[in-house]
Amino acid sequence: MLKAGIKKAKGLISVVTSDTENVYITLTARGLNPDLYILARSGEEGSEIKLKRAGANKVVSPYLIGGSRMAQAILRPNVMDFIEIATGREHLELQIEEIVIPATSGFIGENLASSGFRRETGVIIVGIKKASGKMVFNPESHTHMEAHDTLIVLGEPTAIFKLEELVNCGKCADDVKRHRKNHE
């Protein structure tokens, strides 16, 4: 792990087939880099708790995910088709992405309606993970944005890229407001 640069790494994914080995890898990695984001695979029931105690931030069970997806494909086939289009690689015309609001953004304190994001880019904001960790699904138009909030957006790649540029530009909030006034 040291040769691979674990001390400077931002994340580690541990997906070996043995839960015991995943626990060991997680413990070792956490000891070497306390700030590391660790995603670990769990194969057996009860391993999730052990992996989280060992320091994993997120634990994924392929068997549970696979079983749940199969059940959803039978119960809600159109919803699953939509999710596959939005998250799949074969349909690149639509993507779900996350965009963090930097502390320097001119949109801090703005609400979703006054930001003009939908009007300017065409993206749909389906959720906001607040800086506090709270997840807001289908946020209201009057929801205010704060530094380090994460927007969960749905849209075409070019529209998402445009939104990223807007959010990261300190003076863009004024430009959007000026543009809106000129076209009203």
C-alpha positions as CSV (number, residue, x, y, z in Angstrom):
1,M,0.0,0.0,0.0
2,L,2.8,2.4,0.8
3,K,4.4,1.8,-2.6
4,A,1.0,2.5,-4.2
5,G,0.8,5.9,-2.5
6,I,-1.8,5.2,0.2
7,K,-0.7,8.1,2.3
8,K,-1.6,10.6,-0.5
9,A,-4.6,8.7,-1.9
10,K,-8.1,10.1,-1.7
11,G,-9.9,6.7,-1.9
12,L,-9.5,3.0,-1.8
13,I,-11.8,0.3,-3.1
14,S,-11.3,-3.1,-1.5
15,V,-13.1,-5.8,-3.5
16,V,-11.3,-9.1,-2.8
17,T,-13.6,-12.1,-2.5
18,S,-12.8,-12.8,1.2
19,D,-14.6,-10.6,3.8
20,T,-11.8,-11.3,6.3
21,E,-9.2,-9.9,3.8
22,N,-11.4,-6.9,3.1
23,V,-11.5,-6.2,6.8
24,Y,-7.7,-6.5,7.1
25,I,-7.2,-4.2,4.0
26,T,-9.6,-1.7,5.4
27,L,-8.0,-1.6,8.9
28,T,-4.5,-1.3,7.4
29,A,-5.5,1.4,5.0
30,R,-7.4,3.4,7.7
31,G,-4.3,3.2,9.9
32,L,-2.0,4.5,7.1
33,N,-4.4,7.3,6.0
34,P,-7.1,8.4,8.4
35,D,-8.7,10.8,5.8
36,L,-9.0,8.1,3.1
37,Y,-12.5,7.3,1.7
38,I,-12.8,3.5,1.8
39,L,-15.4,1.5,-0.1
40,A,-15.4,-2.2,0.7
41,R,-17.1,-5.2,-0.7
42,S,-19.2,-7.4,1.6
43,G,-20.1,-11.0,0.6
44,E,-21.5,-12.5,3.7
45,E,-24.3,-11.3,6.0
46,G,-23.0,-9.5,9.0
47,S,-19.8,-8.4,7.3
48,E,-21.0,-4.9,6.7
49,I,-20.9,-4.1,10.4
50,K,-17.3,-5.5,10.7
51,L,-16.2,-3.5,7.7
52,K,-17.7,-0.3,9.0
53,R,-16.0,-0.9,12.4
54,A,-12.7,-1.5,10.6
55,G,-13.1,2.0,9.0
56,A,-14.9,1.6,5.7
57,N,-17.0,4.7,4.7
58,K,-19.2,2.7,2.4
59,V,-19.9,-1.1,2.2
60,V,-21.4,-2.6,-0.9
61,S,-22.9,-6.1,-1.2
62,P,-23.1,-7.2,-4.8
63,Y,-25.5,-9.9,-4.0
64,L,-27.9,-7.6,-2.2
65,I,-27.7,-5.0,-5.0
66,G,-28.1,-7.6,-7.7
67,G,-31.1,-9.2,-6.0
68,S,-32.7,-5.8,-5.4
69,R,-32.2,-4.7,-9.0
70,M,-33.7,-8.0,-10.3
71,A,-36.8,-7.5,-8.1
72,Q,-37.2,-3.9,-9.2
73,A,-36.8,-4.9,-12.9
74,I,-39.9,-7.1,-12.5
75,L,-41.9,-4.8,-10.2
76,R,-41.0,-1.5,-11.9
77,P,-39.6,-2.1,-15.3
78,N,-40.0,1.4,-16.7
79,V,-38.3,2.9,-13.6
80,M,-35.4,0.5,-14.1
81,D,-35.2,1.4,-17.8
82,F,-35.0,5.1,-16.9
83,I,-32.3,4.5,-14.3
84,E,-30.3,2.4,-16.7
85,I,-30.5,5.2,-19.4
86,A,-29.6,7.8,-16.8
87,T,-26.6,5.9,-15.4
88,G,-25.6,3.6,-18.2
89,R,-22.6,4.0,-20.5
90,E,-24.5,3.1,-23.7
91,H,-26.9,6.0,-23.4
92,L,-24.5,9.0,-23.2
93,E,-27.2,11.6,-24.0
94,L,-28.3,11.6,-20.4
95,Q,-26.3,11.5,-17.2
96,I,-26.7,11.8,-13.4
97,E,-23.8,13.7,-11.9
98,E,-22.8,15.5,-8.7
99,I,-21.5,19.0,-8.6
100,V,-20.1,20.5,-5.4
101,I,-20.8,24.2,-4.7
102,P,-17.3,25.7,-3.9
103,A,-16.9,28.3,-1.1
104,T,-16.0,30.8,-3.8
105,S,-19.2,30.4,-5.8
106,G,-21.3,33.4,-6.5
107,F,-24.4,31.2,-6.0
108,I,-24.0,30.7,-2.3
109,G,-27.1,32.0,-0.5
110,E,-29.1,31.8,-3.7
111,N,-32.1,29.6,-4.0
112,L,-32.6,27.2,-6.9
113,A,-35.2,29.4,-8.6
114,S,-33.2,32.6,-8.4
115,S,-30.0,30.8,-9.5
116,G,-31.5,30.3,-13.0
117,F,-29.7,26.9,-13.3
118,R,-32.7,25.2,-15.0
119,R,-33.3,28.0,-17.3
120,E,-29.6,28.5,-18.2
121,T,-28.6,24.9,-18.6
122,G,-31.7,22.7,-18.8
123,V,-30.5,20.3,-16.1
124,I,-32.9,18.9,-13.5
125,I,-31.7,19.1,-9.9
126,V,-33.0,15.9,-8.4
127,G,-31.3,16.3,-5.0
128,I,-29.0,18.2,-2.8
129,K,-26.7,16.7,-0.3
130,K,-26.3,19.5,2.2
131,A,-22.8,20.3,3.7
132,S,-24.3,18.9,6.9
133,G,-24.8,15.5,5.3
134,K,-28.6,15.7,5.1
135,M,-29.9,14.6,1.7
136,V,-32.8,16.7,0.2
137,F,-34.6,14.8,-2.5
138,N,-36.5,16.8,-5.2
139,P,-35.6,20.1,-3.6
140,E,-38.1,22.9,-3.6
141,S,-37.4,26.0,-5.8
142,H,-36.8,28.1,-2.6
143,T,-34.1,25.7,-1.3
144,H,-30.9,27.8,-0.6
145,M,-27.5,26.6,-1.6
146,E,-24.6,26.7,0.8
147,A,-20.8,26.3,0.4
148,H,-19.9,22.6,0.0
149,D,-23.5,21.5,-0.8
150,T,-23.5,18.8,-3.5
151,L,-26.1,19.1,-6.3
152,I,-27.3,15.8,-7.8
153,V,-28.2,16.7,-11.3
154,L,-29.8,15.0,-14.3
155,G,-29.1,16.2,-17.8
156,E,-27.1,16.0,-21.0
157,P,-23.3,16.0,-20.6
158,T,-22.9,19.5,-22.2
159,A,-25.6,21.0,-19.9
160,I,-24.0,19.4,-16.9
161,F,-20.6,20.8,-18.0
162,K,-22.1,24.3,-18.4
163,L,-23.6,24.1,-14.9
164,E,-20.2,23.1,-13.5
165,E,-18.7,26.1,-15.1
166,L,-21.4,28.4,-13.7
167,V,-21.1,27.0,-10.2
168,N,-17.3,27.3,-10.2
169,C,-17.3,30.9,-11.5
170,G,-17.3,33.5,-8.8
171,K,-18.9,36.3,-10.9
172,C,-21.2,34.0,-12.9
173,A,-24.1,34.5,-10.5
174,D,-24.2,38.3,-11.5
175,D,-23.9,37.4,-15.2
176,V,-26.9,35.0,-15.0
177,K,-28.9,37.6,-13.2
178,R,-28.0,40.3,-15.7
179,H,-28.8,37.9,-18.6
180,R,-32.2,37.1,-17.1
181,K,-33.1,40.8,-16.7
182,N,-32.1,41.5,-20.3
183,H,-34.4,38.7,-21.6
184,E,-37.5,39.5,-19.4
